[in-house]
């Protein structure tokens, strides 16, 4: 039987997030026929057992290892029955009726293949990563140097997050966040699903890029609102920053070829060399020596990836 919506959640070390998600989900799709699928990537914190407890109606999948987000999502959507597929992070809590608003928006915009909500951070601020531009060398430079976070509304430094726009109005955007992403099943199938080379981070960016290459559009719809914790499971992943850089390097390789990936890594080498040197100086001239020692070690590891690619 075909349903209206399949809600798809991948968990990894997510046990502390599941109670809040269980409270939020019953009110998100009033009047619609929907199902819930949860895949657990071999958590060691009891996430799967808690999912059975809090979501007795859900279809559960126990993956053999932490296979990554893109691969787990592919396994889920190919088994789900919904005409619309909602990819939802376990730390993303939709407001009541928000997902229904997304479904209505997508249904009334046939030219759109996906719709995303306004994301709010725990402190109430709008998360600008809910709708953003595609990565390029300038956007990534501003991000990795901190210019983006320091000047998010600047017409030059804030272009990644569509600087100058408050994210409070609906519009078509290049990239939607994967924290809460509603897509048409046939649109996802038309591009073969998610690229499983993205272990974590970047899989939604790549998906939106491939859709755009086929002339498709992504709709940002702030009437739907989701509270987003932001990287809750990633904090348990060793070297999460390194994983993010590897994903972005893969995207540059797909978009601009090997020369683009090499250019990106050279840019990273310049940035992390400077940050490493600053951390060395700060470590011996600042009271927070333990903090700066940890920063020095992090930048050295990221610099090694930029130079050697491993």
CORKAGI-V167686 format. One record per residue. N is the residue number from 0. RES is the residue in three letters. PHI is phi in whole degrees, -180 to 180 (NA if undefined). BURIAL is b if it has 16 or more other ideal C-beta (glycine too) atoms within 10 Angstrom, else e. D_FIRST is the distance of its C-alpha to the first C-alpha in Angstrom with 2 decimals. Layout:
BEGIN
<<N | RES | PHI | BURIAL | D_FIRST> <N | RES | PHI | BURIAL | D_FIRST>>
END
This chain:
BEGIN
<<0 | UNK | NA | e | 0.00> <1 | UNK | -81 | e | 3.80> <2 | UNK | -108 | e | 6.41> <3 | UNK | -72 | b | 10.03> <4 | UNK | -138 | b | 11.88> <5 | UNK | -111 | b | 12.17> <6 | UNK | -94 | b | 15.71> <7 | UNK | -120 | b | 17.40> <8 | UNK | -128 | b | 20.79> <9 | UNK | -112 | b | 23.32> <10 | UNK | -114 | b | 26.17> <11 | UNK | -157 | b | 29.62> <12 | UNK | 54 | b | 32.43> <13 | UNK | -113 | b | 30.50> <14 | UNK | -58 | b | 31.22> <15 | UNK | -74 | e | 33.31> <16 | UNK | -92 | b | 30.65> <17 | UNK | -69 | b | 27.79> <18 | UNK | -58 | e | 29.24> <19 | UNK | -66 | e | 29.46> <20 | UNK | -65 | b | 25.95> <21 | UNK | -64 | e | 24.69> <22 | UNK | -75 | e | 26.69> <23 | UNK | -82 | b | 25.48> <24 | UNK | -64 | b | 21.69> <25 | UNK | -58 | e | 20.98> <26 | UNK | -101 | e | 22.63> <27 | UNK | -88 | b | 21.24> <28 | UNK | -134 | b | 18.17> <29 | UNK | -64 | e | 19.14> <30 | UNK | 86 | e | 17.02> <31 | UNK | -112 | e | 14.00> <32 | UNK | -89 | e | 10.59> <33 | UNK | -144 | b | 11.11> <34 | UNK | -135 | b | 11.32> <35 | UNK | -124 | b | 14.49> <36 | UNK | -120 | b | 15.49> <37 | UNK | -129 | b | 19.20> <38 | UNK | -112 | b | 21.22> <39 | UNK | -107 | b | 24.84> <40 | UNK | -90 | b | 27.46> <41 | UNK | 58 | e | 29.76> <42 | UNK | -65 | b | 31.24> <43 | UNK | -108 | e | 34.44> <44 | UNK | -109 | e | 34.40> <45 | UNK | 83 | e | 31.81> <46 | UNK | -59 | b | 28.94> <47 | UNK | -65 | b | 26.39> <48 | UNK | -64 | e | 27.78> <49 | UNK | -68 | b | 27.79> <50 | UNK | -62 | b | 24.18> <51 | UNK | -62 | e | 23.37> <52 | UNK | -72 | e | 25.67> <53 | UNK | -84 | b | 24.65> <54 | UNK | -129 | b | 20.85> <55 | UNK | -63 | e | 19.96> <56 | UNK | -87 | e | 16.30> <57 | UNK | -81 | b | 16.00> <58 | UNK | -88 | b | 15.00> <59 | UNK | -108 | e | 18.50> <60 | UNK | -132 | b | 19.98> <61 | UNK | -104 | e | 23.72> <62 | UNK | -77 | b | 25.23> <63 | UNK | -73 | e | 28.45> <64 | UNK | -160 | e | 30.55> <65 | UNK | -78 | b | 30.68> <66 | UNK | -87 | b | 29.06> <67 | UNK | 95 | b | 29.14> <68 | UNK | -75 | b | 26.78> <69 | UNK | -61 | b | 25.65> <70 | UNK | -65 | b | 24.83> <71 | UNK | -65 | b | 22.92> <72 | UNK | -62 | b | 20.87> <73 | UNK | -61 | b | 20.10> <74 | UNK | -61 | b | 18.91> <75 | UNK | -72 | b | 16.56> <76 | UNK | -67 | b | 14.96> <77 | UNK | -74 | e | 14.43> <78 | UNK | -101 | e | 12.27> <79 | UNK | -73 | b | 10.43> <80 | UNK | -115 | b | 7.10> <81 | UNK | -76 | b | 8.96> <82 | UNK | -70 | b | 10.64> <83 | UNK | -113 | b | 13.67> <84 | UNK | -119 | b | 15.04> <85 | UNK | -105 | b | 17.79> <86 | UNK | -91 | b | 20.31> <87 | UNK | -131 | b | 22.42> <88 | UNK | -73 | b | 25.62> <89 | UNK | -67 | b | 26.39> <90 | UNK | -98 | b | 29.51> <91 | UNK | -109 | b | 27.79> <92 | UNK | -114 | b | 27.41> <93 | UNK | -69 | b | 25.78> <94 | UNK | -69 | b | 27.62> <95 | UNK | -54 | e | 25.85> <96 | UNK | 80 | b | 23.72> <97 | UNK | -67 | b | 24.43> <98 | UNK | -70 | b | 20.99> <99 | UNK | -61 | b | 19.98> <100 | UNK | -65 | b | 23.13> <101 | UNK | -64 | b | 22.14> <102 | UNK | -62 | b | 18.81> <103 | UNK | -63 | b | 20.86> <104 | UNK | -64 | b | 23.50> <105 | UNK | -68 | b | 21.36> <106 | UNK | -66 | e | 19.73> <107 | UNK | -92 | e | 23.32> <108 | UNK | -127 | e | 24.74> <109 | UNK | -62 | e | 23.11> <110 | UNK | -79 | e | 25.84> <111 | UNK | -95 | b | 24.75> <112 | UNK | -102 | b | 22.39> <113 | UNK | -152 | b | 22.67> <114 | UNK | -138 | b | 23.99> <115 | UNK | -132 | b | 25.98> <116 | UNK | -91 | b | 27.62> <117 | UNK | -72 | b | 31.20> <118 | UNK | -103 | b | 32.01> <119 | UNK | -113 | b | 34.67> <120 | UNK | -78 | e | 36.78> <121 | UNK | -56 | e | 37.74> <122 | UNK | -87 | e | 41.07> <123 | UNK | 96 | e | 39.44> <124 | UNK | -72 | e | 40.25> <125 | UNK | -73 | b | 37.83> <126 | UNK | -86 | b | 36.70> <127 | UNK | -69 | b | 37.57> <128 | UNK | -76 | b | 35.42> <129 | UNK | -65 | b | 32.36> <130 | UNK | -150 | b | 33.36> <131 | UNK | -154 | b | 35.95> <132 | UNK | -86 | b | 37.46> <133 | UNK | -72 | e | 37.03> <134 | UNK | -64 | b | 39.46> <135 | UNK | -145 | e | 42.73> <136 | UNK | -63 | e | 46.15> <137 | UNK | -68 | e | 47.43> <138 | UNK | -61 | b | 44.41> <139 | UNK | -69 | b | 44.37> <140 | UNK | -61 | b | 48.14> <141 | UNK | -64 | b | 47.93> <142 | UNK | -68 | b | 45.18> <143 | UNK | -72 | b | 46.95> <144 | UNK | -88 | b | 50.36> <145 | UNK | 91 | e | 49.20> <146 | UNK | -64 | b | 50.10> <147 | UNK | -64 | b | 46.54> <148 | UNK | -69 | e | 46.25> <149 | UNK | -80 | e | 49.82> <150 | UNK | -129 | e | 49.56> <151 | UNK | -65 | b | 45.88> <152 | UNK | -98 | e | 46.83> <153 | UNK | -69 | e | 49.52> <154 | UNK | -66 | e | 49.14> <155 | UNK | -102 | e | 50.00> <156 | UNK | -79 | b | 48.97> <157 | UNK | -101 | b | 45.77> <158 | UNK | -64 | b | 44.11> <159 | UNK | -56 | b | 41.38> <160 | UNK | -97 | b | 40.02> <161 | UNK | 57 | b | 40.80> <162 | UNK | -49 | b | 44.05> <163 | UNK | 96 | e | 45.28> <164 | UNK | -103 | e | 41.86> <165 | UNK | -86 | e | 40.92> <166 | UNK | 63 | b | 37.12> <167 | UNK | -109 | e | 36.84> <168 | UNK | -125 | e | 35.83> <169 | UNK | -78 | b | 32.79> <170 | UNK | -170 | e | 33.31> <171 | UNK | -82 | e | 32.03> <172 | UNK | -133 | b | 33.06> <173 | UNK | -67 | b | 33.35> <174 | UNK | -132 | b | 31.64> <175 | UNK | -107 | b | 29.26> <176 | UNK | -73 | b | 29.28> <177 | UNK | -82 | b | 26.73> <178 | UNK | -63 | b | 27.24> <179 | UNK | -153 | b | 24.49> <180 | UNK | -131 | b | 22.91> <181 | UNK | -101 | b | 19.95> <182 | UNK | -132 | b | 18.97> <183 | UNK | -78 | b | 16.86> <184 | UNK | -56 | b | 14.70> <185 | UNK | -65 | e | 16.32> <186 | UNK | -70 | b | 19.68> <187 | UNK | -68 | b | 19.50> <188 | UNK | -64 | e | 18.48> <189 | UNK | -66 | e | 21.35> <190 | UNK | -110 | b | 23.91> <191 | UNK | 82 | e | 22.59> <192 | UNK | 83 | b | 21.69> <193 | UNK | -80 | b | 24.45> <194 | UNK | -76 | b | 27.81> <195 | UNK | -76 | b | 28.19> <196 | UNK | -71 | b | 31.96> <197 | UNK | -86 | b | 31.65> <198 | UNK | -70 | b | 31.79> <199 | UNK | -158 | b | 31.93> <200 | UNK | 77 | b | 32.80> <201 | UNK | 89 | b | 32.54> <202 | UNK | -67 | b | 29.06> <203 | UNK | -75 | b | 27.92> <204 | UNK | -62 | b | 31.24> <205 | UNK | -63 | b | 30.77> <206 | UNK | -62 | b | 27.26> <207 | UNK | -64 | b | 28.67> <208 | UNK | -65 | b | 31.60> <209 | UNK | -68 | b | 29.57> <210 | UNK | -62 | b | 27.57> <211 | UNK | -61 | e | 30.93> <212 | UNK | -63 | e | 32.29> <213 | UNK | -97 | e | 29.67> <214 | UNK | 82 | e | 30.68> <215 | UNK | -89 | b | 27.76> <216 | UNK | -130 | e | 28.42> <217 | UNK | -117 | b | 27.55> <218 | UNK | -106 | b | 27.77> <219 | UNK | -95 | b | 29.50> <220 | UNK | -132 | b | 28.69> <221 | UNK | -75 | b | 31.02> <222 | UNK | -64 | e | 29.78> <223 | UNK | -94 | b | 27.23> <224 | UNK | -133 | b | 29.22> <225 | UNK | -132 | b | 28.72> <226 | UNK | -83 | b | 31.42> <227 | UNK | -120 | b | 31.88> <228 | UNK | -70 | b | 34.01> <229 | UNK | 84 | e | 34.52> <230 | UNK | 68 | e | 34.56> <231 | UNK | -63 | b | 34.39> <232 | UNK | -76 | b | 33.24> <233 | UNK | -63 | b | 35.39> <234 | UNK | -67 | e | 38.51> <235 | UNK | -91 | e | 38.05> <236 | UNK | -93 | b | 37.86> <237 | UNK | -59 | e | 41.34> <238 | UNK | 58 | e | 42.48> <239 | UNK | -60 | e | 39.50> <240 | UNK | -63 | e | 41.76> <241 | UNK | -67 | b | 42.36> <242 | UNK | -60 | b | 38.65> <243 | UNK | -63 | b | 38.28> <244 | UNK | -66 | b | 41.22> <245 | UNK | -64 | b | 39.84> <246 | UNK | -64 | b | 36.56> <247 | UNK | -67 | b | 38.57> <248 | UNK | -63 | b | 40.83> <249 | UNK | -64 | b | 37.90> <250 | UNK | -65 | b | 36.77> <251 | UNK | -62 | b | 40.35> <252 | UNK | -64 | b | 40.46> <253 | UNK | -68 | b | 37.36> <254 | UNK | -82 | b | 38.67> <255 | UNK | -123 | e | 42.39> <256 | UNK | 84 | e | 42.77> <257 | UNK | -62 | e | 45.02> <258 | UNK | -65 | e | 47.77> <259 | UNK | -67 | b | 45.50> <260 | UNK | -65 | b | 44.48> <261 | UNK | -65 | e | 48.15> <262 | UNK | -61 | e | 49.23> <263 | UNK | -64 | b | 46.74> <264 | UNK | -66 | b | 48.07> <265 | UNK | -64 | e | 51.64> <266 | UNK | -63 | b | 50.88> <267 | UNK | -62 | b | 49.46> <268 | UNK | -61 | b | 52.60> <269 | UNK | -63 | e | 54.79> <270 | UNK | -66 | b | 52.90> <271 | UNK | -78 | b | 52.69> <272 | UNK | -64 | e | 56.29> <273 | UNK | -64 | e | 57.41> <274 | UNK | -68 | b | 55.32> <275 | UNK | -64 | b | 56.61> <276 | UNK | -63 | e | 60.18> <277 | UNK | -63 | e | 59.71> <278 | UNK | -67 | b | 58.29> <279 | UNK | -62 | b | 61.33> <280 | UNK | -62 | e | 63.71> <281 | UNK | -66 | b | 61.92> <282 | UNK | -61 | b | 61.86> <283 | UNK | -101 | e | 65.64> <284 | UNK | -127 | e | 66.42> <285 | UNK | -126 | e | 63.91> <286 | UNK | -69 | e | 63.79> <287 | UNK | -85 | e | 60.08> <288 | UNK | -68 | e | 60.82> <289 | UNK | -64 | e | 57.92> <290 | UNK | -60 | e | 55.43> <291 | UNK | -73 | b | 56.96> <292 | UNK | -65 | e | 57.25> <293 | UNK | -66 | e | 53.49> <294 | UNK | -63 | b | 53.03> <295 | UNK | -61 | b | 55.49> <296 | UNK | -65 | e | 53.58> <297 | UNK | -62 | b | 50.24> <298 | UNK | -65 | b | 51.76> <299 | UNK | -64 | e | 53.46> <300 | UNK | -68 | e | 50.17> <301 | UNK | -68 | b | 48.48> <302 | UNK | -65 | b | 51.60> <303 | UNK | -61 | e | 51.47> <304 | UNK | -63 | b | 47.97> <305 | UNK | -61 | b | 49.16> <306 | UNK | -84 | e | 52.13> <307 | UNK | -104 | e | 50.82> <308 | UNK | 79 | e | 47.05> <309 | UNK | -132 | e | 46.32>>
END
